[in-house]
Amino acid sequence: MPRPTSFRLPDELLARLDEEASSRGTSVSSLVSSVLDEGLKTRRFPGVVYRDGPTGRRAGLVGGPDVWEVIRALKAASGGAEVRVRTVAEERGLPVAQVRLAIDFYGEHADEVDERIALDAQAAERVRKVVERRERLLSA
């Protein structure tokens, strides 16, 4: 449950917060909460960044794919743990260290990553249905 918190911030920073919140169509409180959450996660996991996308902000590897994509690939890979890590690294063109970073991030933020995997599955299902309908229409 959120609790009221008070911080003293420089006027210039407050102005930037107001501007950013306004441009994103959100409240300053919501923006501050999001920025703090992401900032703490990226400090804990150097090499993970947050980026915008069609389904919102999500964690990604610096210079690489989103964390959820790596985790989805790991879940789908076969073999023992080490084989799966190396297979995904090879298939994605990633250093093994980045795959392990995604695994470590998942270890602490599984709900966040699993939500992204579910959103992608839902989007893929919607696209599949559209293509199926279009094919039925055009083949009639």
N, C-alpha and C positions, 0 to 999 in steps of 0.2 A: 504494500500500500504506500503510495507516495506521501511524503511528509514535507511540509514547508521548510525551505532552507534559504538562508540569506547569505549572499556573497557581496563583497564590495568589488566592483569592476570599473575599470577606467571608462570614461565617457565615450572614447573612440571605439572601444570594444563593444559597448552597449549599442552604439549607433550601427556598427556592423552586424550585430545580432538582430537588431530590428529590421535592417535592410534585408538580410538573408531570410529571416522568417517570413517577411512580407513577400519576397520573390518566390518563395516555395509554398505560400498559402498555408502556413502553419503558425502556431503560437511560438513566442520566444521560449516559453517553458518547455514545449515539446522539442524544439530545436536544440536547446541546451542539453536536455536529457539524452537526445540522440547523439549529439557530438561528444558528450562525456562518455557515453557507453562505448561508442566506436573508438574513441581515443584510448580508453583504458584497455580495450581488447587489442588494439594494434600495438600498444606499449608492451603488453604481455606476450604478444606474438609478432615480433619484428619480421617483416616479410609478408604480412597480411595487410591488405588495404581494403577500404570500402569504396565501392563505386556505384553510380546510379545505373539503373536499367529499367526496362519496361514494367517490371514487377516490383520496383523499389530498389532500395540500397541493399547491397549484399557484399559479403566478404569474398575477396579474391586474392590470389597470389600475385605478388609484384611481378609484372612482366609475364604473367601466365593466366591460366583459366581461373574461374571462380572455384572456391573451396568445394561447393556442392557438386560441381562437375567431377572433381577428383574423387570425392567420397562415393558418388554414384558409380564411377568406374571401378573403384576398389570393391564395392559391394557386389558388382557383377562379375568381377574377375574370379578365375578359379585357381586352386592351388593353395599352398600354405601361405601364411602371412608374408613372409619375405619374398616369395615368388610373386604374389599379387602386387606388392609394393614395387618391385622391379619391373614387372610387366606394365603397370600403369605409367611408371616413369618413362619407360621406353616408348610406349604407344603415344604418350602426350608430349614427348620431347622435353621432359622435365628432369632436373637433377633429382635424385632420390631424396635429398634433403628437403626439397619443396614438397614432395609427396608426404614425407614424415611431418612437415609443418602443418599441412592440411589435416593430417590424422590427429595431431596434438590439438589443433584448434577445434576439431570435431569433438574430441574428448571432453572439452569444457563447454562447448556450445552446440551440442547435438540437436537440440530442439530447433534452433535457428537454421541449421544446415538441412535437417530433415524437412522442414517447412519449404525450403527452396526446392528440394528434390520433388516434393509433392506438387508444388506449383508448376514445375516443369512437366510433370506427368499429366496434370490437368490440361495444360496448354497443348501438349502433344495430342491428347485425346480430342480436344476441340478441333484441331487442325485435321486430324484423321477423319472426323465426322464430316467436316466441310468438303474434303477431297472426295469422300465416299458419295456424298449427295451430288456433287458436281459430276462425278463419273456416271452415276445412275441417270442423271438428267441428260447427259450427252450421249449415252449409249442407248437411250430409248428411241 
